[in-house]
Amino acid sequence: MNDNAYQILLTHLANCDNNHDIELALNALLTTKEQHDIANRIRIFDLLAQGVTHREISEQLGVGIATVSRGAKAMQAHDVSALLATHQKINP
């Protein structure tokens, strides 16, 4: 992966003035499936934070246990608290 290109993307997104501009960039970069997968990863984080079991999350979101487990590992490896706070503010 070209780290410089990724840094340029991060800078571009940080400089966007509104959600519409961010959405335009992400729509150009991500397929509908990729966008859905990212949204599911955020939902997985939220449900894990609520104490929902891996099996229940798998059934609720229609994803495999392995997908939930990868989300749990990512959540342990990275601080997603700010992302969860935003998610919970928008989806109380």
N, C-alpha and C positions, 0 to 999 in steps of 0.2 A: 504494500500500500504506500502511496506517495503521501507521507505525513504532511508535506507542505500543502497539498491540495486539501487535505482534511482541515488543516489550520485555517486555510482560506475560507472553507465552508463555515467553520465555527465563527470566524470573524464576521462573515456576511450575515449569519443568523443573529449574532449579537448586535449588529448594526441596524437590523430591520426595525422600522418604526411601528409596525403593526402586525397583527396575526395574519392578515391577508398576504403580506409580502413573504412571511415565513411559509405559509401554506403553498404559495406559488413555487417557492424553491423546493420544498419537499415533494410536491406533486411532480416536479420535473425530475427529481432524483430517485424517487421510490415508486415501485409498482403498488397497485391497490393491495395486493397480498402483503407486501412489506409494511405498508402503513397499518394494515390490520394486525400483523404480527407485533409491531411496536405497541399498538394500543393494548393488545392482549398482555404484553410483558408488563405494562403499567398496571393493568387490572390484577395480574398475578401478584405484583409487589403489594398492592393495596390489600388484597385478600389475605396474603401471608401475614401482613402487619396486623390484621384483624384476628389472626389465629385460626383461620380456616385451614383444614387439612389439605394436603396435596391431592388426595383422591377427590375431595369435594370440589376443589378448584378445577381439576381436570374435567369433572362432569359438568360443572356450571358453565365453563367456557368452551367446552367441546374440544379440548386439546389433550395431548397425551401426557402421561405422568412425567415422561422425560422432559417435556417442555416446561412443566411446572418446576421440576428439579433444577433445570438450567436457570430458570428465573430466580429460584431460591439461592443458588450459588452466586449469581450475579448480585443479588441483594446483600449477601453476606460480604462480598468482596468490595462493594462500592457503597458510598453514602448516598442513599436515595431519599433521604428525609425531606429535602426541599421539593423534590419532584412529587413525593407523596402528599406534602402539605398543599401544593397547588392542586393536585388531583382531588383531594378531599374538599378543598374549598369550592371547586367547580361542581363536584359530584357528592354533595353531603349525604 
